[in-house]
Amino acid sequence: MEIIKVFNNNIVATKSDTGEELILTGSGLGFQKKIGDPVDMVRIEKIYEVMDVNRDRFYKVLKDTPVELIDASQKIRDRAKQELNISLGINVLLGLIDHISYAIERKKSNLEIPNLMLDEIKSLYQDEFNLGKEGVIIIEEATGVRLSEHEAGYITMHIVNASLGENKESISKIFLFTSGIVEIIEEVFDIDFDDDKISLARLNSHLKFLAKRIIQRKPDTKDNVEDFYDMFMKKDKRFKNVIKKIKPFVLKSFDYELSRQECVYLMVHINKVVS
């Protein structure tokens, strides 16, 4: 196999013998390599097939992200395999890369978004949360930016979503929740997630966590989010419209009244994908 693209020292793209595009990861795979060089097969640790519909977006995420963030995300993925005995696929790896980039931008702007799920993450997923905290250290070593415990919780959410299975009843309820809210977002913001599968997957990972919280009737945390709520309401009238549609949908479908904290959680992640 020959290299057709070099993303960094540890990630390259190639084609299989049958013509499928593949992303290969492994220590030193891309070091001092150029297009046309043979792939060092001994160094391959992971092989990911890239579907045509997602190829450009996969490439864009890997191309536009600083090398140190990609390397940090890979280290977190490798730690998950070593410490939790789970393997994170390319979608989860890209989700981590994307989230960490966004978290660092917010940190540099002194904008701290409370993690609504932090208490239950600590309680229910202790091993995964410990890995999330290790991830914060890895990110600081790579970038010099120290993220908060809340961000460790968000890293944990990516890992948990990748590793947890669901029973059929939960899957049905989660699908109803995520698909219903995505439909409302598409309507209010006049977008079509069919054109952006990566953003949809990123949004769904956060919606799944909120759905689980609602299904399990978890109590609110004590974070004060009024300033964030007001900020979104003033930023764009569509946030007010989307919440006005989502709240009755959740009340009717799940007999659950969304709190201010949960509305802010939704708006944070809606803002991320529609911007």
C-alpha positions as CSV (number, residue, x, y, z in Angstrom):
1,M,0.0,0.0,0.0
2,E,1.1,3.6,-0.8
3,I,0.5,6.7,1.3
4,I,-1.9,9.1,-0.4
5,K,-2.0,11.7,2.4
6,V,0.0,12.4,5.5
7,F,-2.0,14.0,8.4
8,N,0.8,13.9,11.0
9,N,3.5,11.6,12.3
10,N,1.0,9.0,13.4
11,I,-1.9,9.2,10.9
12,V,-1.8,8.6,7.1
13,A,-4.3,7.8,4.4
14,T,-4.0,5.0,1.8
15,K,-6.0,2.7,-0.4
16,S,-6.6,-1.0,-0.1
17,D,-6.0,-3.4,-2.9
18,T,-9.6,-3.2,-3.8
19,G,-9.7,0.6,-3.9
20,E,-11.3,1.6,-0.6
21,E,-9.8,4.6,1.2
22,L,-8.3,3.8,4.6
23,I,-7.0,5.9,7.5
24,L,-4.1,4.2,9.2
25,T,-2.9,5.1,12.7
26,G,0.3,4.0,14.4
27,S,3.4,5.4,16.1
28,G,5.6,7.0,13.4
29,L,3.6,5.9,10.4
30,G,3.8,9.4,8.9
31,F,7.2,10.5,10.2
32,Q,9.2,12.0,7.4
33,K,6.9,10.4,4.9
34,K,5.4,11.8,1.7
35,I,2.7,10.9,-0.8
36,G,3.7,7.8,-2.8
37,D,5.9,6.3,-0.1
38,P,5.1,2.7,0.9
39,V,3.2,2.2,4.2
40,D,5.3,0.7,6.9
41,M,3.0,-2.2,7.6
42,V,4.8,-3.1,10.9
43,R,3.8,0.2,12.4
44,I,0.1,0.0,11.7
45,E,-2.0,-0.1,14.9
46,K,-5.5,0.7,13.6
47,I,-7.1,0.7,10.2
48,Y,-10.3,2.6,9.5
49,E,-12.3,2.4,6.3
50,V,-13.6,5.9,5.2
51,M,-16.9,5.9,3.5
52,D,-17.1,8.3,0.5
53,V,-19.9,10.4,2.0
54,N,-17.7,11.2,5.1
55,R,-14.3,11.3,3.5
56,D,-14.0,15.1,2.9
57,R,-15.2,15.9,6.4
58,F,-12.9,13.4,8.0
59,Y,-10.0,14.9,6.0
60,K,-11.0,18.4,6.9
61,V,-11.1,17.7,10.7
62,L,-7.7,16.0,10.5
63,K,-6.2,18.7,8.2
64,D,-7.5,21.8,10.1
65,T,-6.6,20.6,13.5
66,P,-3.1,21.3,15.0
67,V,-1.0,18.2,15.2
68,E,-0.6,18.4,19.0
69,L,-4.4,18.1,19.4
70,I,-4.6,15.1,17.2
71,D,-1.7,13.5,19.0
72,A,-3.4,14.2,22.4
73,S,-6.7,12.7,21.2
74,Q,-4.8,9.6,20.0
75,K,-3.1,9.2,23.4
76,I,-6.5,9.4,25.2
77,R,-7.8,6.8,22.8
78,D,-4.8,4.6,23.5
79,R,-5.3,5.0,27.2
80,A,-8.9,3.9,26.9
81,K,-7.8,0.7,25.2
82,Q,-5.1,0.0,27.8
83,E,-7.0,0.9,30.9
84,L,-10.6,0.2,30.0
85,N,-10.1,-2.5,27.4
86,I,-12.2,-0.7,24.8
87,S,-11.4,0.4,21.3
88,L,-12.6,3.7,20.1
89,G,-13.5,3.9,16.4
90,I,-12.6,6.7,14.0
91,N,-15.9,8.5,14.6
92,V,-15.1,8.7,18.3
93,L,-11.5,9.7,17.7
94,L,-12.7,12.6,15.4
95,G,-15.3,13.5,18.0
96,L,-12.6,13.8,20.6
97,I,-10.4,15.9,18.3
98,D,-13.3,18.2,17.5
99,H,-14.4,18.6,21.1
100,I,-10.9,19.3,22.5
101,S,-10.3,21.9,19.8
102,Y,-13.6,23.6,20.8
103,A,-12.9,23.3,24.5
104,I,-9.5,25.0,24.1
105,E,-11.0,27.9,22.1
106,R,-13.5,28.4,24.9
107,K,-10.9,28.3,27.6
108,K,-8.8,30.9,25.8
109,S,-11.9,33.1,25.7
110,N,-12.5,32.6,29.5
111,L,-15.8,30.9,28.8
112,E,-16.5,28.0,31.1
113,I,-19.6,25.9,30.3
114,P,-20.8,23.8,33.4
115,N,-21.2,20.2,32.6
116,L,-24.7,19.4,33.5
117,M,-24.0,15.7,33.8
118,L,-20.8,15.9,36.0
119,D,-22.1,14.5,39.2
120,E,-23.7,11.4,37.6
121,I,-20.6,10.9,35.5
122,K,-18.4,10.8,38.6
123,S,-20.9,8.5,40.3
124,L,-21.7,6.1,37.5
125,Y,-18.6,6.0,35.4
126,Q,-15.7,6.3,37.9
127,D,-13.1,4.5,35.7
128,E,-14.0,6.4,32.6
129,F,-14.0,9.7,34.5
130,N,-10.5,8.9,35.8
131,L,-9.5,8.5,32.2
132,G,-11.1,11.8,31.4
133,K,-9.0,13.5,34.1
134,E,-5.9,11.8,32.6
135,G,-7.0,13.3,29.3
136,V,-7.0,16.8,30.7
137,I,-3.4,16.2,31.8
138,I,-2.4,14.9,28.3
139,I,-4.0,17.9,26.7
140,E,-2.2,20.3,29.0
141,E,1.1,18.6,28.3
142,A,0.5,18.9,24.5
143,T,-0.9,22.4,24.4
144,G,-0.1,24.2,27.7
145,V,-3.8,24.8,28.3
146,R,-5.3,23.4,31.5
147,L,-8.9,22.4,31.0
148,S,-11.3,22.0,33.9
149,E,-13.0,19.0,35.6
150,H,-16.1,19.9,33.6
151,E,-14.2,19.2,30.4
152,A,-12.9,16.0,31.9
153,G,-16.5,15.0,32.2
154,Y,-17.2,15.8,28.5
155,I,-14.2,13.6,27.5
156,T,-15.8,10.9,29.7
157,M,-19.1,11.2,27.8
158,H,-17.4,10.5,24.5
159,I,-15.8,7.4,25.9
160,V,-19.0,6.2,27.6
161,N,-21.1,6.7,24.5
162,A,-18.6,4.6,22.6
163,S,-18.6,1.7,25.0
164,L,-22.1,1.4,26.4
165,G,-24.7,-0.9,25.0
166,E,-28.4,-0.2,25.5
167,N,-31.4,-2.4,25.9
168,K,-34.2,-2.3,23.3
169,E,-36.5,-0.1,25.4
170,S,-33.8,2.4,26.1
171,I,-32.7,2.4,22.5
172,S,-36.3,3.2,21.4
173,K,-36.7,6.1,23.9
174,I,-33.3,7.5,23.1
175,F,-34.0,7.3,19.4
176,L,-37.3,9.1,19.9
177,F,-35.6,11.8,21.9
178,T,-32.7,12.4,19.6
179,S,-34.6,12.2,16.3
180,G,-37.3,14.5,17.6
181,I,-34.9,17.2,18.7
182,V,-32.8,16.9,15.6
183,E,-35.9,17.4,13.5
184,I,-36.8,20.6,15.5
185,I,-33.3,22.0,15.1
186,E,-33.3,21.4,11.4
187,E,-36.7,23.2,11.1
188,V,-35.8,26.2,13.3
189,F,-32.3,26.7,11.9
190,D,-33.2,25.7,8.3
191,I,-30.4,23.1,8.0
192,D,-30.1,19.5,6.9
193,F,-27.9,17.2,8.8
194,D,-27.9,14.7,5.9
195,D,-25.3,17.0,4.5
196,D,-23.1,16.9,7.6
197,K,-23.0,13.4,9.2
198,I,-20.1,14.3,11.5
199,S,-21.9,17.2,13.1
200,L,-25.0,15.0,13.5
201,A,-23.0,12.3,15.2
202,R,-21.4,14.9,17.5
203,L,-24.8,16.3,18.4
204,N,-26.4,12.9,18.9
205,S,-23.7,11.9,21.4
206,H,-24.7,14.8,23.7
207,L,-28.4,14.3,23.1
208,K,-28.0,10.6,24.1
209,F,-26.6,11.6,27.4
210,L,-29.4,14.0,28.0
211,A,-32.0,11.4,27.0
212,K,-30.5,8.9,29.5
213,R,-30.7,11.6,32.2
214,I,-34.4,12.3,31.4
215,I,-35.3,8.6,31.2
216,Q,-33.7,8.0,34.6
217,R,-35.2,11.2,36.1
218,K,-31.9,12.5,37.4
219,P,-32.0,15.6,39.6
220,D,-30.5,18.9,38.6
221,T,-27.0,19.9,39.7
222,K,-26.6,23.2,41.5
223,D,-24.7,25.1,38.7
224,N,-25.9,28.6,38.1
225,V,-26.6,29.0,34.4
226,E,-28.8,32.1,34.2
227,D,-26.1,34.2,32.6
228,F,-25.6,31.5,29.9
229,Y,-29.3,31.2,29.3
230,D,-29.7,35.0,28.9
231,M,-26.6,35.1,26.6
232,F,-28.1,32.6,24.2
233,M,-31.5,34.2,24.3
234,K,-30.0,37.5,23.3
235,K,-27.5,36.1,20.8
236,D,-30.0,34.7,18.3
237,K,-33.8,34.7,18.4
238,R,-33.7,31.2,16.9
239,F,-32.5,29.8,20.3
240,K,-35.6,31.1,21.9
241,N,-37.7,29.5,19.2
242,V,-35.9,26.2,19.3
243,I,-36.4,25.9,23.1
244,K,-40.0,26.9,22.8
245,K,-40.5,23.9,20.5
246,I,-38.2,21.4,22.3
247,K,-39.8,21.9,25.7
248,P,-43.3,20.9,24.8
249,F,-42.0,18.0,22.7
250,V,-40.1,16.6,25.7
251,L,-43.0,17.2,28.0
252,K,-45.5,15.4,25.7
253,S,-43.2,12.5,24.8
254,F,-41.5,11.9,28.1
255,D,-43.7,13.7,30.7
256,Y,-40.7,15.7,31.7
257,E,-40.2,19.4,32.1
258,L,-36.8,20.6,30.9
259,S,-34.9,22.7,33.5
260,R,-33.0,25.9,32.7
261,Q,-29.7,23.9,33.1
262,E,-30.9,21.4,30.6
263,C,-32.0,24.1,28.1
264,V,-28.5,25.7,28.4
265,Y,-26.9,22.3,27.8
266,L,-29.0,21.9,24.7
267,M,-28.2,25.4,23.4
268,V,-24.5,25.0,24.0
269,H,-24.4,21.9,21.7
270,I,-26.9,23.3,19.2
271,N,-24.8,26.4,18.9
272,K,-21.7,24.3,18.3
273,V,-23.2,22.4,15.3
274,V,-25.1,25.2,13.7
275,S,-22.3,27.8,13.8
